Amino acid sequence: MIPAFDDTPIYHRLIIERGDVPAQVKGEAERIKRDLDRVMSTPSSFTPGLPAQRSFFG
């Protein structure tokens, strides 16, 4: 829960009705960041530049 809203009855009621949306969003953002960090740190077989030339016979 966001500390600034700890003593706000309206905020507590919204959390009861809808869930702690800011905490859920933060959790999803952290999960996505971990996934992206993992994907971006994996060595890529992609090398930028022109595609390799293919031989007609092989």
PDB file of N, H, CA, C and O in Angstrom:
ATOM      1  N   MET A   1       0.841  -1.179   0.000  1.00  0.00           N
ATOM      2  CA  MET A   1       0.000   0.000   0.000  1.00  0.00           C
ATOM      3  C   MET A   1       0.886   1.243   0.000  1.00  0.00           C
ATOM      4  O   MET A   1       1.987   1.220   0.551  1.00  0.00           O
ATOM      5  N   ILE A   2       0.424   2.304  -0.602  1.00  0.00           N
ATOM      6  H   ILE A   2      -0.470   2.323  -1.050  1.00  0.00           H
ATOM      7  CA  ILE A   2       1.173   3.551  -0.674  1.00  0.00           C
ATOM      8  C   ILE A   2       1.094   4.242   0.690  1.00  0.00           C
ATOM      9  O   ILE A   2      -0.004   4.505   1.179  1.00  0.00           O
ATOM     10  N   PRO A   3       2.252   4.545   1.318  1.00  0.00           N
ATOM     11  CA  PRO A   3       2.251   5.124   2.672  1.00  0.00           C
ATOM     12  C   PRO A   3       1.450   6.414   2.804  1.00  0.00           C
ATOM     13  O   PRO A   3       0.868   6.656   3.861  1.00  0.00           O
ATOM     14  N   ALA A   4       1.400   7.243   1.779  1.00  0.00           N
ATOM     15  H   ALA A   4       1.873   7.047   0.920  1.00  0.00           H
ATOM     16  CA  ALA A   4       0.677   8.514   1.865  1.00  0.00           C
ATOM     17  C   ALA A   4      -0.818   8.307   2.080  1.00  0.00           C
ATOM     18  O   ALA A   4      -1.499   9.201   2.582  1.00  0.00           O
ATOM     19  N   PHE A   5      -1.332   7.141   1.706  1.00  0.00           N
ATOM     20  H   PHE A   5      -0.778   6.416   1.298  1.00  0.00           H
ATOM     21  CA  PHE A   5      -2.767   6.889   1.803  1.00  0.00           C
ATOM     22  C   PHE A   5      -3.121   5.942   2.954  1.00  0.00           C
ATOM     23  O   PHE A   5      -4.252   5.460   3.022  1.00  0.00           O
ATOM     24  N   ASP A   6      -2.179   5.670   3.853  1.00  0.00           N
ATOM     25  H   ASP A   6      -1.260   6.061   3.798  1.00  0.00           H
ATOM     26  CA  ASP A   6      -2.423   4.721   4.942  1.00  0.00           C
ATOM     27  C   ASP A   6      -3.619   5.106   5.812  1.00  0.00           C
ATOM     28  O   ASP A   6      -4.344   4.228   6.280  1.00  0.00           O
ATOM     29  N   ASP A   7      -3.833   6.393   6.034  1.00  0.00           N
ATOM     30  H   ASP A   7      -3.243   7.106   5.654  1.00  0.00           H
ATOM     31  CA  ASP A   7      -4.901   6.837   6.935  1.00  0.00           C
ATOM     32  C   ASP A   7      -6.119   7.352   6.179  1.00  0.00           C
ATOM     33  O   ASP A   7      -6.908   8.114   6.737  1.00  0.00           O
ATOM     34  N   THR A   8      -6.285   6.959   4.940  1.00  0.00           N
ATOM     35  H   THR A   8      -5.643   6.340   4.487  1.00  0.00           H
ATOM     36  CA  THR A   8      -7.394   7.447   4.127  1.00  0.00           C
ATOM     37  C   THR A   8      -8.457   6.360   3.990  1.00  0.00           C
ATOM     38  O   THR A   8      -8.226   5.351   3.324  1.00  0.00           O
ATOM     39  N   PRO A   9      -9.624   6.557   4.617  1.00  0.00           N
ATOM     40  CA  PRO A   9     -10.679   5.537   4.548  1.00  0.00           C
ATOM     41  C   PRO A   9     -11.133   5.221   3.123  1.00  0.00           C
ATOM     42  O   PRO A   9     -11.441   4.072   2.807  1.00  0.00           O
ATOM     43  N   ILE A  10     -11.174   6.230   2.275  1.00  0.00           N
ATOM     44  H   ILE A  10     -10.924   7.163   2.532  1.00  0.00           H
ATOM     45  CA  ILE A  10     -11.613   5.997   0.898  1.00  0.00           C
ATOM     46  C   ILE A  10     -10.647   5.059   0.194  1.00  0.00           C
ATOM     47  O   ILE A  10     -11.068   4.155  -0.529  1.00  0.00           O
ATOM     48  N   TYR A  11      -9.352   5.270   0.403  1.00  0.00           N
ATOM     49  H   TYR A  11      -9.010   6.004   0.990  1.00  0.00           H
ATOM     50  CA  TYR A  11      -8.341   4.419  -0.222  1.00  0.00           C
ATOM     51  C   TYR A  11      -8.469   2.982   0.283  1.00  0.00           C
ATOM     52  O   TYR A  11      -8.370   2.038  -0.501  1.00  0.00           O
ATOM     53  N   HIS A  12      -8.688   2.816   1.579  1.00  0.00           N
ATOM     54  H   HIS A  12      -8.768   3.583   2.215  1.00  0.00           H
ATOM     55  CA  HIS A  12      -8.868   1.469   2.149  1.00  0.00           C
ATOM     56  C   HIS A  12     -10.096   0.783   1.534  1.00  0.00           C
ATOM     57  O   HIS A  12     -10.058  -0.410   1.232  1.00  0.00           O
ATOM     58  N   ARG A  13     -11.158   1.527   1.354  1.00  0.00           N
ATOM     59  H   ARG A  13     -11.189   2.496   1.599  1.00  0.00           H
ATOM     60  CA  ARG A  13     -12.368   0.949   0.769  1.00  0.00           C
ATOM     61  C   ARG A  13     -12.129   0.536  -0.685  1.00  0.00           C
ATOM     62  O   ARG A  13     -12.598  -0.516  -1.120  1.00  0.00           O
ATOM     63  N   LEU A  14     -11.405   1.359  -1.427  1.00  0.00           N
ATOM     64  H   LEU A  14     -11.024   2.214  -1.073  1.00  0.00           H
ATOM     65  CA  LEU A  14     -11.081   1.004  -2.811  1.00  0.00           C
ATOM     66  C   LEU A  14     -10.224  -0.259  -2.875  1.00  0.00           C
ATOM     67  O   LEU A  14     -10.423  -1.096  -3.756  1.00  0.00           O
ATOM     68  N   ILE A  15      -9.283  -0.404  -1.959  1.00  0.00           N
ATOM     69  H   ILE A  15      -9.122   0.276  -1.244  1.00  0.00           H
ATOM     70  CA  ILE A  15      -8.447  -1.610  -1.928  1.00  0.00           C
ATOM     71  C   ILE A  15      -9.307  -2.837  -1.641  1.00  0.00           C
ATOM     72  O   ILE A  15      -9.106  -3.893  -2.240  1.00  0.00           O
ATOM     73  N   ILE A  16     -10.251  -2.700  -0.740  1.00  0.00           N
ATOM     74  H   ILE A  16     -10.415  -1.842  -0.253  1.00  0.00           H
ATOM     75  CA  ILE A  16     -11.143  -3.819  -0.431  1.00  0.00           C
ATOM     76  C   ILE A  16     -11.986  -4.182  -1.654  1.00  0.00           C
ATOM     77  O   ILE A  16     -12.177  -5.361  -1.953  1.00  0.00           O
ATOM     78  N   GLU A  17     -12.487  -3.167  -2.360  1.00  0.00           N
ATOM     79  H   GLU A  17     -12.331  -2.209  -2.117  1.00  0.00           H
ATOM     80  CA  GLU A  17     -13.358  -3.401  -3.511  1.00  0.00           C
ATOM     81  C   GLU A  17     -12.596  -3.843  -4.764  1.00  0.00           C
ATOM     82  O   GLU A  17     -13.042  -4.738  -5.482  1.00  0.00           O
ATOM     83  N   ARG A  18     -11.460  -3.221  -5.020  1.00  0.00           N
ATOM     84  H   ARG A  18     -11.098  -2.494  -4.436  1.00  0.00           H
ATOM     85  CA  ARG A  18     -10.758  -3.426  -6.304  1.00  0.00           C
ATOM     86  C   ARG A  18      -9.399  -4.104  -6.174  1.00  0.00           C
ATOM     87  O   ARG A  18      -8.810  -4.493  -7.183  1.00  0.00           O
ATOM     88  N   GLY A  19      -8.902  -4.251  -4.978  1.00  0.00           N
ATOM     89  H   GLY A  19      -9.380  -3.935  -4.158  1.00  0.00           H
ATOM     90  CA  GLY A  19      -7.549  -4.779  -4.799  1.00  0.00           C
ATOM     91  C   GLY A  19      -6.545  -3.641  -4.810  1.00  0.00           C
ATOM     92  O   GLY A  19      -6.877  -2.510  -5.165  1.00  0.00           O
ATOM     93  N   ASP A  20      -5.332  -3.944  -4.425  1.00  0.00           N
ATOM     94  H   ASP A  20      -5.063  -4.863  -4.137  1.00  0.00           H
ATOM     95  CA  ASP A  20      -4.277  -2.927  -4.369  1.00  0.00           C
ATOM     96  C   ASP A  20      -3.644  -2.801  -5.752  1.00  0.00           C
ATOM     97  O   ASP A  20      -2.596  -3.384  -6.032  1.00  0.00           O
ATOM     98  N   VAL A  21      -4.305  -2.028  -6.604  1.00  0.00           N
ATOM     99  H   VAL A  21      -5.155  -1.554  -6.376  1.00  0.00           H
ATOM    100  CA  VAL A  21      -3.897  -1.910  -8.001  1.00  0.00           C
ATOM    101  C   VAL A  21      -2.464  -1.380  -8.136  1.00  0.00           C
ATOM    102  O   VAL A  21      -1.702  -1.944  -8.922  1.00  0.00           O
ATOM    103  N   PRO A  22      -2.054  -0.328  -7.415  1.00  0.00           N
ATOM    104  CA  PRO A  22      -0.658   0.121  -7.550  1.00  0.00           C
ATOM    105  C   PRO A  22       0.356  -0.980  -7.219  1.00  0.00           C
ATOM    106  O   PRO A  22       1.382  -1.095  -7.890  1.00  0.00           O
ATOM    107  N   ALA A  23       0.081  -1.780  -6.203  1.00  0.00           N
ATOM    108  H   ALA A  23      -0.752  -1.687  -5.658  1.00  0.00           H
ATOM    109  CA  ALA A  23       0.994  -2.869  -5.851  1.00  0.00           C
ATOM    110  C   ALA A  23       0.999  -3.935  -6.944  1.00  0.00           C
ATOM    111  O   ALA A  23       2.050  -4.500  -7.247  1.00  0.00           O
ATOM    112  N   GLN A  24      -0.158  -4.216  -7.538  1.00  0.00           N
ATOM    113  H   GLN A  24      -1.011  -3.757  -7.292  1.00  0.00           H
ATOM    114  CA  GLN A  24      -0.223  -5.195  -8.621  1.00  0.00           C
ATOM    115  C   GLN A  24       0.544  -4.713  -9.853  1.00  0.00           C
ATOM    116  O   GLN A  24       1.258  -5.484 -10.495  1.00  0.00           O
ATOM    117  N   VAL A  25       0.385  -3.428 -10.172  1.00  0.00           N
ATOM    118  H   VAL A  25      -0.195  -2.802  -9.650  1.00  0.00           H
ATOM    119  CA  VAL A  25       1.084  -2.853 -11.323  1.00  0.00           C
ATOM    120  C   VAL A  25       2.589  -2.892 -11.084  1.00  0.00           C
ATOM    121  O   VAL A  25       3.355  -3.228 -11.987  1.00  0.00           O
ATOM    122  N   LYS A  26       3.009  -2.549  -9.876  1.00  0.00           N
ATOM    123  H   LYS A  26       2.386  -2.276  -9.143  1.00  0.00           H
ATOM    124  CA  LYS A  26       4.435  -2.580  -9.548  1.00  0.00           C
ATOM    125  C   LYS A  26       4.986  -4.000  -9.684  1.00  0.00           C
ATOM    126  O   LYS A  26       6.078  -4.190 -10.218  1.00  0.00           O
ATOM    127  N   GLY A  27       4.248  -4.983  -9.213  1.00  0.00           N
ATOM    128  H   GLY A  27       3.361  -4.828  -8.779  1.00  0.00           H
ATOM    129  CA  GLY A  27       4.683  -6.374  -9.313  1.00  0.00           C
ATOM    130  C   GLY A  27       4.823  -6.821 -10.759  1.00  0.00           C
ATOM    131  O   GLY A  27       5.795  -7.487 -11.114  1.00  0.00           O
ATOM    132  N   GLU A  28       3.857  -6.458 -11.595  1.00  0.00           N
ATOM    133  H   GLU A  28       3.067  -5.917 -11.307  1.00  0.00           H
ATOM    134  CA  GLU A  28       3.920  -6.820 -13.010  1.00  0.00           C
ATOM    135  C   GLU A  28       5.084  -6.116 -13.706  1.00  0.00           C
ATOM    136  O   GLU A  28       5.775  -6.718 -14.529  1.00  0.00           O
ATOM    137  N   ALA A  29       5.301  -4.838 -13.376  1.00  0.00           N
ATOM    138  H   ALA A  29       4.740  -4.349 -12.708  1.00  0.00           H
ATOM    139  CA  ALA A  29       6.414  -4.095 -13.975  1.00  0.00           C
ATOM    140  C   ALA A  29       7.748  -4.734 -13.602  1.00  0.00           C
ATOM    141  O   ALA A  29       8.642  -4.837 -14.442  1.00  0.00           O
ATOM    142  N   GLU A  30       7.888  -5.163 -12.351  1.00  0.00           N
ATOM    143  H   GLU A  30       7.162  -5.079 -11.668  1.00  0.00           H
ATOM    144  CA  GLU A  30       9.126  -5.825 -11.920  1.00  0.00           C
ATOM    145  C   GLU A  30       9.306  -7.158 -12.643  1.00  0.00           C
ATOM    146  O   GLU A  30      10.423  -7.506 -13.025  1.00  0.00           O
ATOM    147  N   ARG A  31       8.224  -7.903 -12.835  1.00  0.00           N
ATOM    148  H   ARG A  31       7.316  -7.621 -12.525  1.00  0.00           H
ATOM    149  CA  ARG A  31       8.299  -9.184 -13.539  1.00  0.00           C
ATOM    150  C   ARG A  31       8.721  -8.973 -14.994  1.00  0.00           C
ATOM    151  O   ARG A  31       9.568  -9.700 -15.513  1.00  0.00           O
ATOM    152  N   ILE A  32       8.128  -7.978 -15.645  1.00  0.00           N
ATOM    153  H   ILE A  32       7.439  -7.387 -15.224  1.00  0.00           H
ATOM    154  CA  ILE A  32       8.461  -7.687 -17.035  1.00  0.00           C
ATOM    155  C   ILE A  32       9.918  -7.258 -17.149  1.00  0.00           C
ATOM    156  O   ILE A  32      10.617  -7.663 -18.077  1.00  0.00           O
ATOM    157  N   LYS A  33      10.376  -6.434 -16.200  1.00  0.00           N
ATOM    158  H   LYS A  33       9.807  -6.105 -15.446  1.00  0.00           H
ATOM    159  CA  LYS A  33      11.775  -5.996 -16.224  1.00  0.00           C
ATOM    160  C   LYS A  33      12.717  -7.178 -16.073  1.00  0.00           C
ATOM    161  O   LYS A  33      13.732  -7.249 -16.765  1.00  0.00           O
ATOM    162  N   ARG A  34      12.393  -8.116 -15.171  1.00  0.00           N
ATOM    163  H   ARG A  34      11.568  -8.058 -14.610  1.00  0.00           H
ATOM    164  CA  ARG A  34      13.234  -9.311 -15.014  1.00  0.00           C
ATOM    165  C   ARG A  34      13.265 -10.117 -16.313  1.00  0.00           C
ATOM    166  O   ARG A  34      14.324 -10.577 -16.741  1.00  0.00           O
ATOM    167  N   ASP A  35      12.108 -10.281 -16.929  1.00  0.00           N
ATOM    168  H   ASP A  35      11.248  -9.907 -16.581  1.00  0.00           H
ATOM    169  CA  ASP A  35      12.043 -11.019 -18.193  1.00  0.00           C
ATOM    170  C   ASP A  35      12.885 -10.332 -19.270  1.00  0.00           C
ATOM    171  O   ASP A  35      13.635 -10.993 -19.988  1.00  0.00           O
ATOM    172  N   LEU A  36      12.761  -9.021 -19.379  1.00  0.00           N
ATOM    173  H   LEU A  36      12.152  -8.485 -18.796  1.00  0.00           H
ATOM    174  CA  LEU A  36      13.534  -8.283 -20.378  1.00  0.00           C
ATOM    175  C   LEU A  36      15.028  -8.347 -20.091  1.00  0.00           C
ATOM    176  O   LEU A  36      15.829  -8.498 -21.013  1.00  0.00           O
ATOM    177  N   ASP A  37      15.410  -8.232 -18.818  1.00  0.00           N
ATOM    178  H   ASP A  37      14.759  -8.110 -18.069  1.00  0.00           H
ATOM    179  CA  ASP A  37      16.825  -8.341 -18.456  1.00  0.00           C
ATOM    180  C   ASP A  37      17.376  -9.700 -18.872  1.00  0.00           C
ATOM    181  O   ASP A  37      18.491  -9.796 -19.386  1.00  0.00           O
ATOM    182  N   ARG A  38      16.588 -10.747 -18.647  1.00  0.00           N
ATOM    183  H   ARG A  38      15.682 -10.669 -18.229  1.00  0.00           H
ATOM    184  CA  ARG A  38      17.015 -12.101 -18.998  1.00  0.00           C
ATOM    185  C   ARG A  38      17.155 -12.233 -20.516  1.00  0.00           C
ATOM    186  O   ARG A  38      18.143 -12.778 -21.008  1.00  0.00           O
ATOM    187  N   VAL A  39      16.170 -11.735 -21.247  1.00  0.00           N
ATOM    188  H   VAL A  39      15.368 -11.292 -20.847  1.00  0.00           H
ATOM    189  CA  VAL A  39      16.196 -11.839 -22.708  1.00  0.00           C
ATOM    190  C   VAL A  39      17.336 -11.005 -23.294  1.00  0.00           C
ATOM    191  O   VAL A  39      18.039 -11.451 -24.201  1.00  0.00           O
ATOM    192  N   MET A  40      17.511  -9.807 -22.773  1.00  0.00           N
ATOM    193  H   MET A  40      16.940  -9.445 -22.036  1.00  0.00           H
ATOM    194  CA  MET A  40      18.526  -8.917 -23.327  1.00  0.00           C
ATOM    195  C   MET A  40      19.943  -9.377 -22.978  1.00  0.00           C
ATOM    196  O   MET A  40      20.882  -9.036 -23.698  1.00  0.00           O
ATOM    197  N   SER A  41      20.123 -10.127 -21.914  1.00  0.00           N
ATOM    198  H   SER A  41      19.361 -10.404 -21.329  1.00  0.00           H
ATOM    199  CA  SER A  41      21.462 -10.568 -21.535  1.00  0.00           C
ATOM    200  C   SER A  41      21.849 -11.872 -22.231  1.00  0.00           C
ATOM    201  O   SER A  41      23.014 -12.267 -22.182  1.00  0.00           O
ATOM    202  N   THR A  42      20.901 -12.544 -22.875  1.00  0.00           N
ATOM    203  H   THR A  42      19.955 -12.223 -22.915  1.00  0.00           H
ATOM    204  CA  THR A  42      21.181 -13.782 -23.585  1.00  0.00           C
ATOM    205  C   THR A  42      21.910 -13.449 -24.884  1.00  0.00           C
ATOM    206  O   THR A  42      21.452 -12.602 -25.651  1.00  0.00           O
ATOM    207  N   PRO A  43      23.040 -14.108 -25.134  1.00  0.00           N
ATOM    208  CA  PRO A  43      23.747 -13.834 -26.389  1.00  0.00           C
ATOM    209  C   PRO A  43      22.852 -14.143 -27.589  1.00  0.00           C
ATOM    210  O   PRO A  43      22.131 -15.142 -27.609  1.00  0.00           O
ATOM    211  N   SER A  44      22.915 -13.291 -28.551  1.00  0.00           N
ATOM    212  H   SER A  44      23.500 -12.480 -28.534  1.00  0.00           H
ATOM    213  CA  SER A  44      22.059 -13.425 -29.726  1.00  0.00           C
ATOM    214  C   SER A  44      22.852 -14.016 -30.886  1.00  0.00           C
ATOM    215  O   SER A  44      24.037 -13.726 -31.050  1.00  0.00           O
ATOM    216  N   SER A  45      22.202 -14.833 -31.676  1.00  0.00           N
ATOM    217  H   SER A  45      21.240 -15.069 -31.542  1.00  0.00           H
ATOM    218  CA  SER A  45      22.848 -15.366 -32.871  1.00  0.00           C
ATOM    219  C   SER A  45      22.682 -14.391 -34.033  1.00  0.00           C
ATOM    220  O   SER A  45      23.234 -14.605 -35.113  1.00  0.00           O
ATOM    221  N   PHE A  46      21.934 -13.339 -33.811  1.00  0.00           N
ATOM    222  H   PHE A  46      21.486 -13.166 -32.934  1.00  0.00           H
ATOM    223  CA  PHE A  46      21.704 -12.332 -34.846  1.00  0.00           C
ATOM    224  C   PHE A  46      22.928 -11.435 -34.961  1.00  0.00           C
ATOM    225  O   PHE A  46      23.393 -10.884 -33.963  1.00  0.00           O
ATOM    226  N   THR A  47      23.447 -11.289 -36.165  1.00  0.00           N
ATOM    227  H   THR A  47      23.069 -11.736 -36.976  1.00  0.00           H
ATOM    228  CA  THR A  47      24.540 -10.355 -36.411  1.00  0.00           C
ATOM    229  C   THR A  47      24.058  -9.352 -37.440  1.00  0.00           C
ATOM    230  O   THR A  47      23.665  -9.731 -38.544  1.00  0.00           O
ATOM    231  N   PRO A  48      24.086  -8.098 -37.095  1.00  0.00           N
ATOM    232  CA  PRO A  48      23.592  -7.084 -38.018  1.00  0.00           C
ATOM    233  C   PRO A  48      24.459  -7.008 -39.267  1.00  0.00           C
ATOM    234  O   PRO A  48      25.642  -7.350 -39.240  1.00  0.00           O
ATOM    235  N   GLY A  49      23.877  -6.571 -40.322  1.00  0.00           N
ATOM    236  H   GLY A  49      22.917  -6.293 -40.344  1.00  0.00           H
ATOM    237  CA  GLY A  49      24.605  -6.427 -41.582  1.00  0.00           C
ATOM    238  C   GLY A  49      23.845  -7.104 -42.702  1.00  0.00           C
ATOM    239  O   GLY A  49      22.660  -7.415 -42.577  1.00  0.00           O
ATOM    240  N   LEU A  50      24.538  -7.323 -43.781  1.00  0.00           N
ATOM    241  H   LEU A  50      25.500  -7.071 -43.882  1.00  0.00           H
ATOM    242  CA  LEU A  50      23.919  -7.961 -44.940  1.00  0.00           C
ATOM    243  C   LEU A  50      23.720  -9.446 -44.677  1.00  0.00           C
ATOM    244  O   LEU A  50      24.506 -10.066 -43.961  1.00  0.00           O
ATOM    245  N   PRO A  51      22.674 -10.012 -45.255  1.00  0.00           N
ATOM    246  CA  PRO A  51      22.481 -11.454 -45.101  1.00  0.00           C
ATOM    247  C   PRO A  51      23.584 -12.230 -45.818  1.00  0.00           C
ATOM    248  O   PRO A  51      24.150 -11.757 -46.804  1.00  0.00           O
ATOM    249  N   ALA A  52      23.876 -13.403 -45.323  1.00  0.00           N
ATOM    250  H   ALA A  52      23.416 -13.788 -44.522  1.00  0.00           H
ATOM    251  CA  ALA A  52      24.901 -14.235 -45.951  1.00  0.00           C
ATOM    252  C   ALA A  52      24.465 -14.592 -47.366  1.00  0.00           C
ATOM    253  O   ALA A  52      23.296 -14.885 -47.617  1.00  0.00           O
ATOM    254  N   GLN A  53      25.423 -14.564 -48.281  1.00  0.00           N
ATOM    255  H   GLN A  53      26.373 -14.326 -48.077  1.00  0.00           H
ATOM    256  CA  GLN A  53      25.097 -14.898 -49.665  1.00  0.00           C
ATOM    257  C   GLN A  53      24.960 -16.407 -49.803  1.00  0.00           C
ATOM    258  O   GLN A  53      25.715 -17.172 -49.204  1.00  0.00           O
ATOM    259  N   ARG A  54      24.001 -16.813 -50.588  1.00  0.00           N
ATOM    260  H   ARG A  54      23.388 -16.191 -51.075  1.00  0.00           H
ATOM    261  CA  ARG A  54      23.755 -18.235 -50.807  1.00  0.00           C
ATOM    262  C   ARG A  54      24.297 -18.632 -52.178  1.00  0.00           C
ATOM    263  O   ARG A  54      24.176 -17.890 -53.153  1.00  0.00           O
ATOM    264  N   SER A  55      24.869 -19.764 -52.225  1.00  0.00           N
ATOM    265  H   SER A  55      24.968 -20.367 -51.433  1.00  0.00           H
ATOM    266  CA  SER A  55      25.370 -20.298 -53.486  1.00  0.00           C
ATOM    267  C   SER A  55      24.218 -21.015 -54.202  1.00  0.00           C
ATOM    268  O   SER A  55      23.370 -21.630 -53.555  1.00  0.00           O
ATOM    269  N   PHE A  56      24.193 -20.935 -55.495  1.00  0.00           N
ATOM    270  H   PHE A  56      24.881 -20.435 -56.020  1.00  0.00           H
ATOM    271  CA  PHE A  56      23.150 -21.608 -56.265  1.00  0.00           C
ATOM    272  C   PHE A  56      23.242 -23.137 -56.109  1.00  0.00           C
ATOM    273  O   PHE A  56      22.230 -23.835 -56.168  1.00  0.00           O
ATOM    274  N   PHE A  57      24.449 -23.637 -55.913  1.00  0.00           N
ATOM    275  H   PHE A  57      25.272 -23.070 -55.865  1.00  0.00           H
ATOM    276  CA  PHE A  57      24.657 -25.087 -55.841  1.00  0.00           C
ATOM    277  C   PHE A  57      24.813 -25.592 -54.408  1.00  0.00           C
ATOM    278  O   PHE A  57      25.076 -26.779 -54.215  1.00  0.00           O
ATOM    279  N   GLY A  58      24.669 -24.778 -53.447  1.00  0.00           N
ATOM    280  H   GLY A  58      24.456 -23.813 -53.603  1.00  0.00           H
ATOM    281  CA  GLY A  58      24.911 -25.381 -52.171  1.00  0.00           C
ATOM    282  C   GLY A  58      24.485 -24.649 -51.034  1.00  0.00           C
ATOM    283  O   GLY A  58      24.660 -25.105 -49.905  1.00  0.00           O
TER     284      GLY A  58
END
